Amino acid sequence: MFNKTTAKLPPRIEKWVMNMQDVDFELVYEPGKDEADPLDFLSRHPLPETGTDSTEKMIKQVIEADHAVIIDRIRYETQHDKQLQKLHKRIRAEDWESHRKDPDITPFYSIRQELYEADGLMFRLNRIVIPNCLQHKVIKAAHSLGHLGMTKTKQMLREKYWFPMMNSMVEQIIGQCYECQVTTKDHKQQPIKMTPIPEKPWEVIAVDFGGPYPDGHYNLVAVDKRTRYPEVKTTHSTAFKPTMEKLKEMFAAHGTPRRLESDNGPPFNSKEFTEFAKREGLHHHKVTPDHARANGEAESFMKLLNRAEQIAHLQKKNRNIIIQEMLTGYRSTPHPATNITPYEALMNRPVRTKLDHQPGKHTQNIKDSIIDENDKQYKERLKQNAENRNTKQHNFVVGDYVLLKQTKKNKWSTAYEPAFYIIYRIDNSSIAARRVTDGRDIYRDASHFKLVNSVVRNTDDVTMHQDDAESEDDWREGILLQSNPETQPDETSPTQPDLSSNKESTSRSVFTPPEAKPSTQTSPEPHTRPRRNRQRPTYLRDYVD
């Protein structure tokens, strides 16, 4: 205690250490187990106090200075808290061993040397011990200062307060914070599910659009999922007709695939494309919306294509020539998944490029089993490299309340949409959910959802406030409708329909605010346009029908 300069001591003992700094002494410990031992007798029979100790005044001054706002409330609740009153008795009597199994004393037994009482408050070193009834309020008050994370909120509380199980209570309260769940991004990812390689070349292709580019054109990309052979066609629209024409060109060169995979954008989500797929005899598979990883072959190649477009723009060259040169180099380079060039894998022959300086020798084609084995090993390595500690299989069940990721539009956009969804169907890692507010159905990958069952149970007050706000808007809208009625037609005008039959129905449909209390104050009459008195002209009095 006296030799450890970094030790945290209670204020009273710390004062003793400060007063003995100038004294040269040697401290010897003598156990006093014998009843006749005078050392033990003196320690158990202290002399009566002959004066006042200024230590209590110093402690009180520090307490009042640091916690002047809520000190009275904490002192009052401490005096009425049964657990802290038991703790106060143990500190006074120093009979910890006989009460160490008491459930109220057990959390404090291991730190009994750091506890003391001053000015009606319980302290652990220089931190106030908070009563049970104020623990939740103190955590919520600290978390409301900026809605900081768990670590910073714990650090903020540890500077001033302490109570048993504080860390777990902070994590529980912050985990149930509605605002934090909506605005905090979740970095968890679903495990990667590798698809088996197709058995034949050009049997399954992945299709996607790149663009629009500044000059208005698009690039239609198709990648064979076995050979990784890419095709690029330029279009000036994503409509169905130009897309169909470019796909027919690809099918004429390589044949019609059995399966075509695409995202849910136009024109792949149109009825015309569905009918086109039926006519061509291919199966059209649309991947999970807003989940680019599901169409990974086309998305990965799109990065290289976009870079070729940028280089063509910087060099002021024909972009078509630059893209074709890039395709030649890509197709004639062994792919890391198969260790075979896409040219040879698709066409079963080597393709000559401008880099070849000698005629190639005829060699026997590599068997398809080698491609299968290499692809399997490549995907296993890719899976190991891509998955990390955030990769975890989802545990959603039907009926769970979840939040949905939304696209960041501006600095105020939250990471998740501030509306609850209910899961009603689960297809492996794809989730179908329905929004609670308007019943909108969405279908996304599980990584786009966050489980918030615990938050829903704690948002009754938020829902009540929202319902009150909507009721108030409807009430205001009713008042506006009453204060701005349409102009009443003239009774004698032959061109205006008679609305007298609607007066009764109008009087029955007067809007009343929901749950509005009866008011004794009469509302002012609505302002209407003054009527004009009309009469038959005098020169028509002698006119006979």
Secondary structure, DSSP 8 states (H G I E B T S, - for coil): --S-TT----HHHHHHHHHTTT-----------STT-HHHHHHHS-----S--HHHHHHHHHHHHHSTTTHHHHHHHHHT-HHHHHHHHHHHH--TGGGTT-TTTHHHHTTGGGEEEETTEEEETTEEE--HHHHHHHHHHHHTTT---HHHHHHHHHTTEE-TTHHHHHHHHHHT-HHHHHHS----B---------SSTTSEEEEEEE---TTS-EEEEEEETTT--EEEEEES--SHHHHHHHHHHHHHHH---SEEEE-SSTTTTSHHHHHHHHHHT-EEEE--TT-GGGGHHHHHHHHHHHHHHHHHHHHT--HHHHHHHHHHHHHTS--TTTSS-HHHHHHSS----TT--S---------HHHHHHHHHHHHHHHHHHH--TTB------TT-EEEEB----STT--SB-SS-EEEEEEETTEEEEEETTT--EEEEEGGGEEE-HHHHTT-HHHHHHHHHHHHHHHHHHHHHHHHS------TT-TTS---GGGHHHHHHT----TT----SS----------------GGGTT---
